[in-house]
Amino acid sequence: MQGSITKAVGRAKDVAGFSVKIEVECQSEQEAMDAIAAGADVVMLDNFKPAQLPEVCQRLKAHAPHVLLEVSGGITPATVSQYFAVCDHVDILSMGNLTQSVPHIDISLKINK
């Protein structure tokens, strides 16, 4: 989109104003550090394994205690306890499985004449 995390966060801050939190989805610790340096308010660590989180989150919180850390991706009711067990420095735990895998009913409001 913008070519870099720094540019994207800067552009988002320009258009969003001071009252909107800017969240950046990160695939690596380096991306998370870039997002923090750019001024992100929330850093989402996407698809990190539970074993990776303690050290990564501790380093990120030591560097930027004011930034909210969110963990997401691959968390299910069966695995959520693994994340709680290792996430002392995580502020938000997101489980898309709650909404993405819910069975649905196809209902139509079309009236046949």
C-alpha positions in Angstrom: 0.0 0.0 0.0 2.4 2.7 1.2 5.6 0.8 0.6 6.7 0.7 4.2 5.4 0.4 7.7 6.7 3.8 8.5 4.9 5.4 5.6 1.7 3.5 6.2 1.6 4.5 9.9 2.4 8.1 9.0 -0.4 8.3 6.4 -2.9 6.6 8.8 -2.1 9.1 11.5 -2.5 12.0 9.0 -6.0 10.9 8.0 -7.2 9.4 11.3 -6.5 12.2 13.7 -5.3 12.1 17.3 -8.2 10.1 18.8 -7.8 7.0 16.7 -5.5 4.1 17.6 -3.3 2.9 14.8 -2.8 -0.9 14.7 -0.2 -2.7 12.6 -0.3 -6.4 11.8 3.2 -7.8 12.0 4.6 -11.2 10.8 8.0 -10.8 12.5 9.7 -9.2 15.5 11.5 -6.8 13.1 8.2 -5.6 11.6 6.8 -5.1 15.2 9.9 -3.0 16.0 9.4 -1.0 12.8 5.7 -0.4 13.7 6.7 0.8 17.2 9.3 3.1 15.8 6.7 4.5 13.3 4.3 5.3 16.2 1.8 2.5 16.1 -0.4 2.3 19.1 -1.2 -1.4 18.8 1.1 -4.1 17.4 -0.6 -7.4 16.3 1.7 -10.3 16.3 0.1 -12.5 13.7 0.6 -16.3 13.5 3.3 -16.5 16.2 3.6 -19.8 17.9 3.1 -19.9 21.7 6.7 -20.8 22.2 7.9 -17.7 20.4 5.9 -15.2 22.4 7.5 -15.0 25.8 10.8 -13.6 24.6 9.5 -11.6 21.7 6.8 -9.9 23.8 9.2 -9.3 26.7 11.6 -7.5 24.3 8.9 -5.5 22.7 7.4 -4.4 26.0 10.8 -3.5 27.4 11.4 -1.3 24.4 7.9 0.2 24.3 5.8 -0.4 27.4 3.1 2.0 26.2 2.3 0.0 23.0 -0.5 -2.6 23.2 0.5 -6.1 22.1 -2.1 -8.2 20.4 -1.7 -11.9 19.5 -3.8 -13.4 16.7 -3.8 -16.1 14.1 -4.3 -19.8 14.6 -5.8 -19.4 18.1 -8.7 -21.8 18.6 -10.7 -22.9 21.7 -8.4 -26.0 21.7 -5.2 -23.9 21.8 -6.1 -20.7 23.6 -4.9 -22.1 27.0 -1.4 -22.4 25.5 -1.3 -18.7 24.7 -2.6 -17.7 28.1 0.1 -19.8 29.8 3.0 -17.9 28.1 1.7 -14.4 27.5 2.5 -12.3 30.5 3.2 -9.3 28.3 0.3 -9.6 25.9 -2.5 -7.1 26.2 -5.0 -8.5 23.7 -5.7 -12.1 22.6 -7.8 -12.3 19.4 -9.5 -15.5 18.3 -11.0 -15.1 14.8 -12.1 -18.7 15.1 -15.1 -17.4 17.1 -16.6 -15.7 14.1 -15.0 -17.3 11.1 -15.9 -20.9 11.7 -19.5 -20.5 13.0 -22.0 -22.5 11.0 -24.4 -20.3 9.2 -27.9 -20.5 7.8 -28.7 -19.2 4.4 -31.9 -17.1 4.7 -33.4 -15.2 1.8 -35.9 -12.5 2.0 -36.8 -12.7 -1.7 -40.5 -13.0 -2.5 -41.5 -15.0 -5.4 -44.5 -13.6 -7.3 
